[in-house]
Amino acid sequence: MNSILRTNQQPAQLTALMIGGAVTIFASVVFGISVGATGIGIADVWPSIAHTFGIAHGEPDPITSAILWQGRAPRAVLAIIVGAGLGVSGAVLQTLTRNPLADPYLLGVSSGASAGAVTVVLFGIALGSGLFALAMGAFVGSLIAFALVLLLVGRSMDNPLRVVLSGVAVSQFFAALTSLILMSNADADSTQAVVAWMLGSLASAGWPSVIFAAVVLTVLGSVIWLFSGALNALVFGRETARTLGIDSRKVTFLLFTLTALLTAAMVAVSGAIGFVGLISPHIARFLGARTHRWLLPTSALIGALFLVWADVVSRSVFSPQQIPVGVVTALIGVPVFAVILRRNAKGRS
C-alpha cells in the first residue's frame, strides 16, 4: 500500500504537460488581452509587455497601454488565479467527500458570499468602499456560511455524507436569505449589479484584487499541496489512512477549512463561477494525474486555462456587450461534464 501511495503516475509526461500548459496559458493571455471592444493587434501587445517588464526602452502607445494594463491584463491574470484556486478546491473536496460530483461550493461558501455581497450593496455596511466593500462582504459571508457548516457537522467532520448534507442545508438557507433581501430592499439598478456578480464576473478585476487572490492562492495552495500524501491515503478510506499513521479527523478538518478559505477568497473577487472546480480534476485524472502531488497542480493548470478562455469568450462573442463569465463556464462545462459522466459509466460497466 505504501508503494502505491508514493507512486507518481507518468512523471515525465506530466512534467511536460505542466510546462506545455504554462506556455499555453501565457500565449492565451497574450491573445486574450488583444481581444475586446477596442481591437488591439498582438503586434501592439508585445511592445507594451516588453516596456512594462523593462525588456525594451521604446515608449508604447499610451492609450493601448492603459487599455491593457488597467483593464484587460488584471482581468486575465485574475482569471488564471481564480481558475487555479477553484481547480485545487474541487480536487480536494472530491477526495475528502469521495464524491466525483463535489465542487468548491459544496460547503456553502458561494451562497454565503452572495448573501454577504447583497447585504453590503443594499445596506451600505461600512467594510470599505466600492468593489472592495463588495469583496469583503462576500468574504465575510463565506466565512459565516462555513462556520455554520462546522456547527452542523460538529465532531463528524470525517463523515462525508454529513458534510455534504450540512453544506446543502447552509447553501439553501443563504440562497433564501439572499432572495429575501433582494425582494424586500433592492431597486432595479442594484438588483442588476448584484445578479451580474452572482453569476460570476471578472469585469471588476483590478490589481488589488489580483494581489489579494494571488497571495491567498500561493499560501493556502502550498499548504494544501503539502498534504498530498495524506490525500492519497484518504482516497482509500479513513481506516486505511489511520493505519498509515494519519489522524484522518484532524487532517480532514484542516483540509476542509483550507479549501473553504481558498474558495471564499476566489468567490469574493469574482462571484460564483461554476463548473471550473468540478470538471478540472476529472480532466486532470484523464490526462494521467493520479496522485495528488500531480493532481492538484494539474487541476490548477486546467482550471486556469479553462477560465482564461471562458473570459475571452465572454468579452468577445457579443462585443461590445459582455456576458458574465459564469454563464460561459456553465454552457461549456455542462456538455463536458456530461461526456465525463458517460466515460465513467462506461468504465464501470
C-alpha positions, 0 to 999 in steps of 0.5 A, a space after each residue: 500500500 505504501 508503494 502505491 501511495 508514493 507512486 507518481 503516475 507518468 512523471 515525465 509526461 506530466 512534467 511536460 504537460 505542466 510546462 506545455 500548459 504554462 506556455 499555453 496559458 501565457 500565449 492565451 493571455 497574450 491573445 486574450 488581452 488583444 481581444 475586446 471592444 477596442 481591437 488591439 493587434 498582438 503586434 501592439 501587445 508585445 511592445 507594451 509587455 516588453 516596456 512594462 517588464 523593462 525588456 525594451 526602452 521604446 515608449 508604447 502607445 499610451 492609450 493601448 497601454 492603459 487599455 491593457 494594463 488597467 483593464 484587460 491584463 488584471 482581468 486575465 491574470 485574475 482569471 488564471 488565479 481564480 481558475 487555479 484556486 477553484 481547480 485545487 478546491 474541487 480536487 480536494 473536496 472530491 477526495 475528502 467527500 469521495 464524491 466525483 460530483 463535489 465542487 468548491 461550493 459544496 460547503 456553502 461558501 458561494 451562497 454565503 458570499 452572495 448573501 454577504 455581497 447583497 447585504 453590503 450593496 443594499 445596506 451600505 455596511 461600512 467594510 470599505 468602499 466600492 468593489 472592495 466593500 463588495 469583496 469583503 462582504 462576500 468574504 465575510 459571508 463565506 466565512 459565516 456560511 462555513 462556520 455554520 457548516 462546522 456547527 452542523 457537522 460538529 465532531 463528524 467532520 470525517 463523515 462525508 455524507 454529513 458534510 455534504 448534507 450540512 453544506 446543502 442545508 447552509 447553501 439553501 438557507 443563504 440562497 433564501 436569505 439572499 432572495 429575501 433581501 433582494 425582494 424586500 430592499 433592492 431597486 432595479 439598478 442594484 438588483 442588476 449589479 448584484 445578479 451580474 456578480 452572482 453569476 460570476 464576473 471578472 469585469 471588476 478585476 483590478 490589481 488589488 484584487 489580483 494581489 489579494 487572490 494571488 497571495 491567498 492562492 500561493 499560501 493556502 495552495 502550498 499548504 494544501 499541496 503539502 498534504 498530498 500524501 495524506 490525500 492519497 491515503 484518504 482516497 482509500 478510506 479513513 481506516 486505511 489512512 489511520 493505519 498509515 499513521 494519519 489522524 484522518 479527523 484532524 487532517 480532514 478538518 484542516 483540509 476542509 477549512 483550507 479549501 473553504 478559505 481558498 474558495 471564499 477568497 476566489 468567490 469574493 473577487 469574482 462571484 460564483 463561477 461554476 463548473 471550473 472546480 468540478 470538471 478540472 480534476 476529472 480532466 486532470 485524472 484523464 490526462 494521467 494525474 493520479 496522485 495528488 502531488 500531480 493532481 492538484 497542480 494539474 487541476 490548477 493548470 486546467 482550471 486556469 486555462 479553462 477560465 482564461 478562455 471562458 473570459 475571452 469568450 465572454 468579452 468577445 462573442 457579443 462585443 461590445 456587450 459582455 456576458 458574465 463569465 459564469 454563464 460561459 463556464 456553465 454552457 461549456 462545462 455542462 456538455 463536458 461534464 456530461 461526456 465525463 459522466 458517460 466515460 465513467 459509466 462506461 468504465 464501470 460497466 
